[in-house]
Amino acid sequence: MDIENIKKEFPIFNNKVQNNDLVYLDSANSSQKPLVVIDRIYDFYTKEFSNVGRSVHYLAVAATNLYENTRTSVQKYINAKEKNEIVFTKGATEAINLVANTFGQKYLSKGDEVLLTELEHHSNYVPWHYLRKSKGVNIIFAETNEDGDISIESIEKKITEKTKIIALTHLSNVTGAILPIKEITKLAHSKNIPVLIDGCQSAPHMKLDMQDLDCDFYAISCHKMYGPTGLGILYAKKKWLEDLPPYQGGGGMINEVKKEDISYGNLPNKFEAGTMATAQVIAFDESIKFLNKIGIESLIKHENELLQYGEEILRKNNSVKLIGNPKNKGAVLSFTIDGIHPHDIATILDEDGVAIRAGHHCCQILHDKLGLSASARASLGVYNTKDDLDKLNASINNCKKIFSR
Amino acid sequence: MNLKELYQEIILDHGKNPRNIGKFENFNKDAKGHNPLCGDKVHLFLKLDENKQISDISFEGEGCAISMASASIMTDLMKGKKEEEVKEIASKFLDMIKEKDDIKTNLVSDDQKTKLMSLGGVKNYPMRVKCATLSWHALLSALDDFQKEVSTE
């Protein structure tokens, strides 16, 4: 698949947005969807729809097979050891909540420590905060350095005998820092501490290999991976899925239900209660096929070139300050402009058809650390081009012009 | 008015020289407002005299141009107004920002009305409506002596 012409695979770019060509630089928030994924949802509902895992009629069996096919595709894509280590959730947020809730229930008590980093998205902090309230668990934050990066030393410094789990992002949605997850996991395991990775930002941009990373849990957001909304993935080592109690109760997750007691189903059904996001799961198979067609190497090369180009032009642009200068950086360009509030930047850019995000990007802890109430963020996807970044730069200049009057 | 025009107008008028900035002594009412989404913060101070008239009003704050311009325009307009007048203007202004096409009150001059209407450019942007209304909610809260910080979330 020709990456230079990939925009044409995404119907959203065929339409004008407020009379402008869309320059979409908000993929860290959510990516656009290729036609194959949109078509798959339509086809499933129009020709193949049935609920999965229950009935024995033709459509139900076919739908169940399709649903399970995606699980296998995900397993291969992230190189998990077993298919049953893949649990579908309603989002990465639910994946993290699932672990915080069940692991917390079984293994955490008053005074125990959960080690996070200052880079974490609220979805990898708030679920642990509940345990602070309900169980008296302490939450410890590994500190970012001045480059907006987390070193292995900053993690090591905060590990104590009370550390029961380390939960951290693979790729920061603000500074773009890519964390040395493999080394951190190795360190943690040497002290018998399990590791959860928030892979929301890394999964769309990096090669994923669960067996190589060796982490215990990995949360993925499908709508950031050119897939449908309402779907996330929790990868967890089989031993954990067997060991942890179920998260939600309902149909589909049980083995036997009696008035006296209930036994739970096998993996991964134990963690998939109720009717799942069936069409989304089935359509997500197309997202994986789409990513495979591009090839992760070409995708990484394309996005790295864009990122470097974007950094180059924004650094040249006076009064634009890039946020973070991590050793290894992924596809985000967060910035501020002297004297212009990020929300004003985003609104003015929007009038030119340039879609970016402004705010704290669900990272208030990090913004407090940076001494900022908000920042502007342009984030990249496979469909972006150097032309998009030139338009971003031109629109920033326009914004500066308005404010310099 | 589209948003770009709105920006040009408020930047020209209030963005660079916001009026009534800074705490003054002997205020007798104050209220804070916070817009968690944008991080806009406003702290409003006012002196309501024995005739229930605002004899002085000012604000401190930080935030986007819309929130600062709105606070600037609002404080300018309210100085010298009676409490009931303030409440009526605020309620008509909030109606206009949310849904109405006009500000139906004879308590503001045509010139003042034009300024207020210019903020109506945010109408179709719910996130930005919060910026434009933050200081107004803080004003009503100060008059009612609410102790809690106003939040637009």
Chai-1 contact restraints between the chains, C-beta under 6 A:
chainA,res_idxA,chainB,res_idxB,connection_type,confidence,min_distance_angstrom,max_distance_angstrom,comment,restraint_id
A,H341,B,C64,contact,1.0,0.0,6.0,A-B,restraint_1
A,H343,B,C38,contact,1.0,0.0,6.0,A-B,restraint_2
A,H343,B,C64,contact,1.0,0.0,6.0,A-B,restraint_3
A,D344,B,C64,contact,1.0,0.0,6.0,A-B,restraint_4
A,D344,B,A65,contact,1.0,0.0,6.0,A-B,restraint_5
A,T347,B,L3,contact,1.0,0.0,6.0,A-B,restraint_6
A,E351,B,K4,contact,1.0,0.0,6.0,A-B,restraint_7
A,S373,B,G39,contact,1.0,0.0,6.0,A-B,restraint_8
A,A374,B,G39,contact,1.0,0.0,6.0,A-B,restraint_9
A,I402,B,Y7,contact,1.0,0.0,6.0,A-B,restraint_10
